[in-house]
Amino acid sequence: LQMNYVRAPFFEPVFALVKATLDRPTRTICELAVASIQSVAGYLALPTTIVDSAIPYGNQNLAGEARVLDICFRERANVYINAIGGQELYSKARFAEHHIELLFIKPRDVRYPQFGGEFVPWLSCLDVLMFNSPEQVRLLLTEYDLV
């Protein structure tokens, strides 16, 4: 990160964020992933609640779509939004059978200044954070369509 981003405008705070996140004691990849989300959400001042779906629902016997539908039912959800890659995993018709609208979040092609050369899209969230202020990142997070 240092070698590639040391000249990026937001290198110092983002590098400190990454270092602090990786230095946190975690026992599993899941704990590290949760810590990463919480760190970035805190940096961006986004109120975020993360619930370990295995604990409160007691549905460890279910998997995939059946587990998501069970959680939606227990939470009385009528809309479920998933990442665009989930189109291969989840059926809109199956969710509709349970009176739940299934939508997929499709990011738009956003551009931001990098190092002055040709823009390289879809690198990582770290690239976005290194080149944009928290306020700019919050605006970029609104650049999506629900399909």
SULCOR-V879160 format. One line per field, one symbol per residue. ss: DSSP state (A for helix, B for strand, O for the rest). psi: psi as a letter, one per 30 degrees, with the letter a starting at -180 (. if undefined). burial: I if it has 24 or more other C-alpha atoms within 12 Angstrom, else O. A space follows every 10 residues. Layout:
ss = ???
psi = ???
burial = ???
This chain:
ss = OAAAAOOOOO AAAAAAAAAA AAAOOOOOAA AAAAAAAAAA AAAOOOOOOO OOAAAAAOOO OOOAAAAAAA AAAAOOOOBB BBBAAAAAOO OAAAAAAOOO BBBBBBBOOO OOOOOOOOOO OOOOAAAAAA AOOAAAAAAA OOOBBBO
psi = eeefgfgkfg eeeeeeeeee effkklflee eeeeeeeeee eeefhjkkkk kjffdffhhf fllbeeeeee eeeefhkfkk klleffffek keeeeefghk kklkkjkljl klkbgfakkj lhdlfeeeef fkleeeeeee ffilkk.
burial = OOOOOOOIOI IOIIIOIIOO IOOOOOOOOO OOOOIIIIII OOIIOOOOOO OOOOOOOOOO OOOOIOOIII IIOOOOOOOI IIOOOOOOOI IIOOIOOIOI IIIIOOOOOO OIOOOOOOOO OOOOOIIIII IIIIOOIOOO IOOOOOO
